[in-house]
Amino acid sequence: MKTNYLLPNKYKPFGWVLFIIGLIGGIIISAYNFESTGPSIKVLSIYSESFIDSENHFFKIIDNEIFDEIIAILIIIGGLIVGFSKEKIEDEFIFKLRKDSLIWAIILNYLILLFTIIFVYDMAFFDVLVYNMFTPLIFFVVRFNFLKFKSNSHDE
């Protein structure tokens, strides 16, 4: 099976470490309602809005707490590595599981988003949108690995 878009299998354990650390960090941040997520450092901002002077700024150095950005990067990079690394045996069955899991994750993600568009408002909706950045990847990784585990348990 020719899969040029997949990473070698050897990267998968590293991806799991990043993904799990990111998810744990994300749960911790969510538990504390995104408040005070570490020390501030100066970062380059391409675009920022100032609450103090009501001005928009382009390409400016600002102070920012970066813990939440680091957590988001860990979840995204870890999830992509886990989801798109080859299996030890990459055959048509694994390809089908990967494809079906990806389709299922996208459909489920948008069903949840439609539900929240209709029934969730204000800042709670913004929270849903923040989580929605990660849910397709999380749904895909969980479903793919669940189906793979389920098929392995039936083989034995």
Short mmCIF file of the C-alpha atoms (twelve columns), coordinates in Angstrom:
data_MODEL
# 
_entry.id   MODEL 
# 
loop_
_atom_site.group_PDB 
_atom_site.id 
_atom_site.type_symbol 
_atom_site.label_atom_id 
_atom_site.label_alt_id 
_atom_site.label_comp_id 
_atom_site.label_asym_id 
_atom_site.label_seq_id 
_atom_site.Cartn_x 
_atom_site.Cartn_y 
_atom_site.Cartn_z 
_atom_site.pdbx_PDB_model_num 
ATOM 1   C CA . MET A 1   0.000   0.000   0.000  1 
ATOM 2   C CA . LYS A 2   1.561   3.310   -1.121 1 
ATOM 3   C CA . THR A 3   0.977   6.028   1.483  1 
ATOM 4   C CA . ASN A 4   3.309   8.942   0.813  1 
ATOM 5   C CA . TYR A 5   1.567   11.239  3.294  1 
ATOM 6   C CA . LEU A 6   2.242   9.062   6.355  1 
ATOM 7   C CA . LEU A 7   5.215   9.438   8.672  1 
ATOM 8   C CA . PRO A 8   7.395   6.445   9.556  1 
ATOM 9   C CA . ASN A 9   6.111   4.283   12.420 1 
ATOM 10  C CA . LYS A 10  9.098   5.120   14.625 1 
ATOM 11  C CA . TYR A 11  7.640   8.612   15.337 1 
ATOM 12  C CA . LYS A 12  4.408   7.290   16.838 1 
ATOM 13  C CA . PRO A 13  5.666   6.879   20.471 1 
ATOM 14  C CA . PHE A 14  7.011   10.454  20.437 1 
ATOM 15  C CA . GLY A 15  3.638   11.626  19.100 1 
ATOM 16  C CA . TRP A 16  1.799   9.827   21.910 1 
ATOM 17  C CA . VAL A 17  3.990   11.544  24.517 1 
ATOM 18  C CA . LEU A 18  3.326   14.998  23.044 1 
ATOM 19  C CA . PHE A 19  -0.393  14.279  22.584 1 
ATOM 20  C CA . ILE A 20  -0.943  12.978  26.123 1 
ATOM 21  C CA . ILE A 21  1.062   15.799  27.744 1 
ATOM 22  C CA . GLY A 22  -0.947  18.287  25.682 1 
ATOM 23  C CA . LEU A 23  -4.284  16.722  26.634 1 
ATOM 24  C CA . ILE A 24  -3.387  16.663  30.340 1 
ATOM 25  C CA . GLY A 25  -2.244  20.288  30.135 1 
ATOM 26  C CA . GLY A 26  -5.449  21.202  28.305 1 
ATOM 27  C CA . ILE A 27  -7.564  19.565  30.999 1 
ATOM 28  C CA . ILE A 28  -5.633  21.469  33.671 1 
ATOM 29  C CA . ILE A 29  -6.105  24.782  31.833 1 
ATOM 30  C CA . SER A 30  -9.822  24.058  31.380 1 
ATOM 31  C CA . ALA A 31  -10.213 23.195  35.048 1 
ATOM 32  C CA . TYR A 32  -8.848  26.629  35.959 1 
ATOM 33  C CA . ASN A 33  -10.962 28.419  33.316 1 
ATOM 34  C CA . PHE A 34  -8.004  29.617  31.254 1 
ATOM 35  C CA . GLU A 35  -6.906  31.972  34.037 1 
ATOM 36  C CA . SER A 36  -3.287  32.869  34.684 1 
ATOM 37  C CA . THR A 37  -1.532  30.180  32.714 1 
ATOM 38  C CA . GLY A 38  2.023   31.029  33.655 1 
ATOM 39  C CA . PRO A 39  4.548   33.802  33.412 1 
ATOM 40  C CA . SER A 40  4.316   36.406  30.668 1 
ATOM 41  C CA . ILE A 41  7.029   36.736  28.058 1 
ATOM 42  C CA . LYS A 42  7.468   39.073  25.135 1 
ATOM 43  C CA . VAL A 43  6.299   37.565  21.822 1 
ATOM 44  C CA . LEU A 44  5.810   38.837  18.285 1 
ATOM 45  C CA . SER A 45  2.138   39.372  17.542 1 
ATOM 46  C CA . ILE A 46  1.048   39.688  13.919 1 
ATOM 47  C CA . TYR A 47  -2.293  41.131  15.057 1 
ATOM 48  C CA . SER A 48  -3.591  42.080  18.490 1 
ATOM 49  C CA . GLU A 49  -6.399  44.100  19.990 1 
ATOM 50  C CA . SER A 50  -5.740  46.268  22.998 1 
ATOM 51  C CA . PHE A 51  -8.452  46.380  25.651 1 
ATOM 52  C CA . ILE A 52  -6.818  49.439  27.233 1 
ATOM 53  C CA . ASP A 53  -6.682  51.868  24.311 1 
ATOM 54  C CA . SER A 54  -9.171  50.155  21.934 1 
ATOM 55  C CA . GLU A 55  -6.616  50.067  19.127 1 
ATOM 56  C CA . ASN A 56  -5.638  47.255  16.818 1 
ATOM 57  C CA . HIS A 57  -1.943  46.589  16.453 1 
ATOM 58  C CA . PHE A 58  -0.091  44.836  13.643 1 
ATOM 59  C CA . PHE A 59  3.382   43.315  14.030 1 
ATOM 60  C CA . LYS A 60  3.989   44.365  17.600 1 
ATOM 61  C CA . ILE A 61  5.930   42.839  20.488 1 
ATOM 62  C CA . ILE A 62  3.490   42.125  23.329 1 
ATOM 63  C CA . ASP A 63  3.531   40.430  26.729 1 
ATOM 64  C CA . ASN A 64  1.680   37.124  26.638 1 
ATOM 65  C CA . GLU A 65  1.236   34.070  28.829 1 
ATOM 66  C CA . ILE A 66  2.293   31.261  26.470 1 
ATOM 67  C CA . PHE A 67  1.350   28.120  28.416 1 
ATOM 68  C CA . ASP A 68  -1.960  27.754  26.572 1 
ATOM 69  C CA . GLU A 69  -0.229  28.162  23.188 1 
ATOM 70  C CA . ILE A 70  2.350   25.507  24.118 1 
ATOM 71  C CA . ILE A 71  -0.439  23.117  25.153 1 
ATOM 72  C CA . ALA A 72  -2.288  23.710  21.869 1 
ATOM 73  C CA . ILE A 73  0.902   23.077  19.878 1 
ATOM 74  C CA . LEU A 74  1.551   19.836  21.800 1 
ATOM 75  C CA . ILE A 75  -1.985  18.564  21.133 1 
ATOM 76  C CA . ILE A 76  -1.866  19.432  17.431 1 
ATOM 77  C CA . ILE A 77  1.646   18.156  16.661 1 
ATOM 78  C CA . GLY A 78  1.252   15.065  18.866 1 
ATOM 79  C CA . GLY A 79  -2.165  14.263  17.397 1 
ATOM 80  C CA . LEU A 80  -0.939  14.679  13.825 1 
ATOM 81  C CA . ILE A 81  2.064   12.440  14.476 1 
ATOM 82  C CA . VAL A 82  -0.079  9.766   16.150 1 
ATOM 83  C CA . GLY A 83  -2.843  9.945   13.568 1 
ATOM 84  C CA . PHE A 84  -0.630  10.071  10.509 1 
ATOM 85  C CA . SER A 85  2.219   7.706   11.315 1 
ATOM 86  C CA . LYS A 86  2.318   4.363   9.570  1 
ATOM 87  C CA . GLU A 87  1.344   1.243   11.421 1 
ATOM 88  C CA . LYS A 88  3.838   -1.624  11.615 1 
ATOM 89  C CA . ILE A 89  1.698   -3.397  9.034  1 
ATOM 90  C CA . GLU A 90  0.143   -0.811  6.731  1 
ATOM 91  C CA . ASP A 91  -2.347  -2.632  4.492  1 
ATOM 92  C CA . GLU A 92  -5.720  -1.970  2.850  1 
ATOM 93  C CA . PHE A 93  -7.587  -2.776  6.069  1 
ATOM 94  C CA . ILE A 94  -5.620  -0.157  8.038  1 
ATOM 95  C CA . PHE A 95  -6.150  2.315   5.182  1 
ATOM 96  C CA . LYS A 96  -9.917  1.683   5.389  1 
ATOM 97  C CA . LEU A 97  -9.921  2.106   9.186  1 
ATOM 98  C CA . ARG A 98  -7.960  5.358   8.848  1 
ATOM 99  C CA . LYS A 99  -10.288 6.712   6.146  1 
ATOM 100 C CA . ASP A 100 -13.484 5.685   7.953  1 
ATOM 101 C CA . SER A 101 -12.217 7.142   11.238 1 
ATOM 102 C CA . LEU A 102 -11.334 10.435  9.597  1 
ATOM 103 C CA . ILE A 103 -14.746 10.725  7.934  1 
ATOM 104 C CA . TRP A 104 -16.512 9.748   11.165 1 
ATOM 105 C CA . ALA A 105 -14.493 12.329  13.158 1 
ATOM 106 C CA . ILE A 106 -15.329 15.168  10.757 1 
ATOM 107 C CA . ILE A 107 -19.043 14.313  10.649 1 
ATOM 108 C CA . LEU A 108 -19.269 13.987  14.455 1 
ATOM 109 C CA . ASN A 109 -17.334 17.221  14.928 1 
ATOM 110 C CA . TYR A 110 -19.690 19.194  12.706 1 
ATOM 111 C CA . LEU A 111 -22.796 17.634  14.236 1 
ATOM 112 C CA . ILE A 112 -21.592 18.798  17.636 1 
ATOM 113 C CA . LEU A 113 -20.793 22.223  16.188 1 
ATOM 114 C CA . LEU A 114 -24.269 22.506  14.624 1 
ATOM 115 C CA . PHE A 115 -25.842 21.564  17.951 1 
ATOM 116 C CA . THR A 116 -23.839 24.210  19.785 1 
ATOM 117 C CA . ILE A 117 -24.573 26.886  17.166 1 
ATOM 118 C CA . ILE A 118 -28.280 26.313  17.806 1 
ATOM 119 C CA . PHE A 119 -28.216 25.921  21.607 1 
ATOM 120 C CA . VAL A 120 -25.061 27.561  23.069 1 
ATOM 121 C CA . TYR A 121 -24.438 31.321  23.167 1 
ATOM 122 C CA . ASP A 122 -22.100 34.091  24.340 1 
ATOM 123 C CA . MET A 123 -18.739 33.167  25.872 1 
ATOM 124 C CA . ALA A 124 -19.774 29.532  26.302 1 
ATOM 125 C CA . PHE A 125 -19.958 29.336  22.502 1 
ATOM 126 C CA . PHE A 126 -16.456 30.795  22.275 1 
ATOM 127 C CA . ASP A 127 -15.268 28.010  24.619 1 
ATOM 128 C CA . VAL A 128 -16.878 25.463  22.283 1 
ATOM 129 C CA . LEU A 129 -15.004 26.991  19.339 1 
ATOM 130 C CA . VAL A 130 -11.713 26.723  21.236 1 
ATOM 131 C CA . TYR A 131 -12.328 23.031  21.941 1 
ATOM 132 C CA . ASN A 132 -13.524 22.593  18.361 1 
ATOM 133 C CA . MET A 133 -9.984  23.282  17.126 1 
ATOM 134 C CA . PHE A 134 -8.890  19.983  18.654 1 
ATOM 135 C CA . THR A 135 -11.929 17.705  18.515 1 
ATOM 136 C CA . PRO A 136 -11.564 16.444  14.918 1 
ATOM 137 C CA . LEU A 137 -8.027  15.280  15.643 1 
ATOM 138 C CA . ILE A 138 -8.951  13.801  19.023 1 
ATOM 139 C CA . PHE A 139 -12.027 12.017  17.606 1 
ATOM 140 C CA . PHE A 140 -9.941  10.637  14.728 1 
ATOM 141 C CA . VAL A 141 -7.106  9.346   16.939 1 
ATOM 142 C CA . VAL A 142 -9.482  7.799   19.468 1 
ATOM 143 C CA . ARG A 143 -11.740 6.154   16.872 1 
ATOM 144 C CA . PHE A 144 -8.878  4.858   14.709 1 
ATOM 145 C CA . ASN A 145 -7.059  3.320   17.673 1 
ATOM 146 C CA . PHE A 146 -10.289 1.905   19.099 1 
ATOM 147 C CA . LEU A 147 -11.171 0.205   15.804 1 
ATOM 148 C CA . LYS A 148 -7.609  -1.058  15.435 1 
ATOM 149 C CA . PHE A 149 -7.679  -2.454  18.983 1 
ATOM 150 C CA . LYS A 150 -11.105 -3.996  18.396 1 
ATOM 151 C CA . SER A 151 -9.947  -5.689  15.188 1 
ATOM 152 C CA . ASN A 152 -6.792  -7.005  16.913 1 
ATOM 153 C CA . SER A 153 -8.837  -8.479  19.769 1 
ATOM 154 C CA . HIS A 154 -11.095 -10.276 17.267 1 
ATOM 155 C CA . ASP A 155 -8.054  -11.707 15.467 1 
ATOM 156 C CA . GLU A 156 -6.720  -13.324 18.644 1 
# 
